[in-house]
């Protein structure tokens, strides 16, 4: 319990240092039972760490409980029940993660039906290591509200250079219904989902109106931060400050917290924060111009 608490607490400190104001972090209690801890003990230890870290560092949070594709579907139902049980204590959603190949999401329908009956939130890892069929199942069988990764949605799109020539019905559905795509550049590169960031579909999705967000996936394994992910997107795809603000707002619009909290963070934190940053840049440029004038 102490280790779970500490990791959760210290992660909130890391978020503060990275300039994050709201985080949705996820983990699977299924991996933390070897020393006799029950699922409730595990979740409560993590929530204590997150709550104490939130109070100390001023970062808001939501916790997502993960089930695993390659485990028995009965375990997924247990995780769904666990997520709903702690929805008033800081759990905001339910996820299905793990190996896509050979483990389709529709095998875990009882878990998803349970979540749906309780009007709770779903995100599913889909289209990371398997094709667009995984995304379709996540949406149409499981009722997911967000797609984790979703890079194989590109299989439903014909492009020529940076332009979309033809878009299939699945891609149209994802774009038109504003279904968020949780994109993870470093992770996709490290897992071999894309051979090079030049071939990542992020810029196509973003430039053509899909609701994309930038995420770290596994910060430790990919040795990354949210700042690094935005830097990579800026370096490889030419994102400017306006783009970064838009994607940040996309993320907040897509969060699994209540609508008033999303509005409060967008209009009282995100937009003012970017405005201050722009003002600082302008002041810096003006100072540089003034110094150049004096030298002349």
TIBARO-815276 format. One record per residue (C-alpha): x, y, z. Coordinates in pm, whole numbers, padded with zeros to 5 digits, always signed. Each point is the difference from the previous one (the first is absolute). Layout:
<sites>
XYZ...
</sites>
This chain:
<sites>
+00000+00000+00000+00278+00240+00091+00169-00048-00338-00325+00062-00189-00065+00312+00205+00351+00130-00057-00005-00053-00377-00336+00177-00030+00110+00289+00222+00335+00050-00174-00166-00014-00340-00206+00303+00098+00322+00183+00082+00133-00095-00344-00318+00137-00157+00042+00330+00182+00359+00026-00122-00116-00067-00356-00262+00275+00010-00296-00239+00000-00319+00127+00166-00221-00308-00046+00096-00363-00054-00193-00317-00069+00228-00283+00098-00079-00368-00036+00120-00329+00142-00122-00356+00048-00047-00126+00356+00026-00351-00148+00380+00033+00008+00028+00092+00369-00149-00293+00189+00304-00228+00043+00064+00110+00359-00356-00055+00111-00153+00341-00061-00364+00009-00102-00126+00214-00286-00158+00254+00234+00321+00037+00200+00194+00055-00321-00232+00268-00137-00028+00175+00335+00379+00018+00038+00036+00154-00346-00286+00244+00061+00156+00112+00331+00326+00074-00178-00176+00188-00279-00214+00203+00240+00290+00092+00227+00209+00087-00304-00283+00209-00141-00027+00200+00322+00376+00049+00020+00075+00082-00365-00326+00147-00128-00054-00250-00281-00351-00139-00052-00042-00365-00095-00226-00282-00108+00086-00370+00032-00088-00257-00268-00017-00369+00090+00136-00239-00265-00108-00351-00085+00229-00216-00212-00091-00157-00333+00203-00316+00053-00160-00083+00335-00327-00180+00060-00300+00225-00076-00128-00063+00353+00298+00203+00124-00105+00285-00229-00344+00002+00159+00164+00015+00343+00201+00303-00113-00313+00164-00139-00180-00051+00330+00303+00136+00183+00009+00312-00216-00367+00076+00059+00038-00068+00372+00258+00279+00030-00155+00254-00237-00075+00237+00290+00357-00024+00132+00191+00101-00313-00034-00282-00254-00131+00151-00323-00002-00286-00250+00076-00352-00117+00255-00118-00258+00084-00322-00181+00373-00031-00070+00247-00271-00095+00084-00198-00312-00253+00067-00277+00100-00288-00227-00215-00300+00080-00189+00178+00279-00286+00201-00151-00186+00241+00228-00337-00164-00069+00110-00294+00219-00043+00230+00301-00354+00120-00069-00133-00074+00349+00245+00252+00143-00097+00265-00252-00371-00064+00046+00047+00045+00374+00173+00334-00053-00268+00113-00243-00284-00095+00235+00161+00221+00263+00041+00298-00236+00377-00006+00042+00286+00075-00239+00200-00229-00227+00329+00030-00187+00153-00296-00183+00346-00063-00139-00086-00072-00363+00171+00029-00336+00348+00009+00154+00133-00342-00101-00299-00127-00197-00210+00139-00283-00304+00221-00027-00222-00297+00093+00117+00039+00359-00114+00363-00002-00336-00095-00153-00060-00262+00270+00097+00242+00275-00257+00248-00129-00287-00213-00122+00017-00300+00236+00141+00158+00314-00125+00359-00020+00331+00167+00071+00008+00376+00040+00369+00037-00089+00254-00202-00198+00344-00067+00143+00255+00043-00280-00223-00072-00301+00284+00032-00250-00146-00273-00223-00294+00224-00072+00232+00112-00279-00085-00333-00169-00344+00146-00072+00145+00308-00169+00162+00043-00342+00249+00286-00009+00217+00171-00255+00274+00192+00172-00164+00197+00279-00344-00011-00158-00282-00246+00055-00133-00136-00330-00259-00236+00141-00126-00076+00350-00185-00317+00099-00312-00007+00212+00185-00094+00320+00239+00294-00029-00290+00230-00085-00187-00123+00307+00297+00060+00230+00058+00349-00140-00363+00109-00020-00096-00133+00344+00306+00175+00150+00130-00322+00153+00335+00083+00163+00313-00177-00119+00257-00033+00278+00320+00022-00204+00337-00098+00149+00292+00081-00229+00296-00134+00199-00181-00316+00105-00111-00081-00355+00358+00039-00119+00144-00214+00280-00252-00282-00042+00048-00008-00377-00356+00109-00075+00162+00251-00234+00352-00040-00144+00073+00372+00011-00188+00307+00122-00009+00117-00361-00256-00273-00062-00217+00064+00304-00360+00089-00093-00024+00272+00266+00051+00294-00242-00254-00136-00249-00258-00048+00274+00068+00340+00153+00003+00203-00320-00323-00160-00119-00215+00066+00301+00023-00311+00216-00004+00063+00373+00354-00103+00087+00173+00029+00334+00366-00049+00089+00089-00240+00278+00302-00167+00157-00133-00358+00029+00272-00148+00221+00221+00285+00124+00256-00231+00158+00045-00248-00284+00006+00270-00269+00203+00242+00215-00235+00280-00097-00212+00283+00134-00294+00185-00143+00235+00289-00081+00220-00237-00200-00301-00130-00194-00101+00353-00096+00360+00074-00094+00008-00304-00230-00327+00105-00163+00135+00352-00051+00331-00124-00138-00138-00260-00240-00336+00147-00097+00049+00375+00031-00239+00063+00287+00000+00356+00127-00132+00147+00324-00353+00028-00139+00004-00371-00086+00131-00094+00343-00275+00202+00167-00265-00159-00222+00121-00353+00076+00016+00079+00372-00360+00121-00011-00095-00312-00199+00141-00205+00286-00201+00186+00260-00319-00019-00206+00053-00376-00018+00070-00054+00370-00220-00230+00207-00079+00263+00262-00319+00198+00040-00077+00274-00253+00032+00290+00251+00350-00118+00099+00103-00020-00365-00126+00354-00061+00173+00129+00312+00334-00145-00107-00031+00120-00360-00107+00357+00074+00173+00062+00333+00322-00197-00047+00082-00101-00357-00101+00308-00196+00144+00250+00253+00318-00208+00020+00055+00013-00375-00084+00372-00001+00267+00065+00264+00249-00206-00198-00071+00198-00317+00039+00326+00188+00333-00118+00136+00118-00088-00350-00106+00340-00131+00178+00179+00282+00311-00205-00067-00005+00088-00369-00055+00367+00077+00296-00003+00237+00221-00162-00263-00105+00259-00258+00078+00279+00244+00346-00143+00067+00069-00028-00373-00099+00362-00044+00241+00114+00269+00288-00195-00157-00059+00166-00336
</sites>
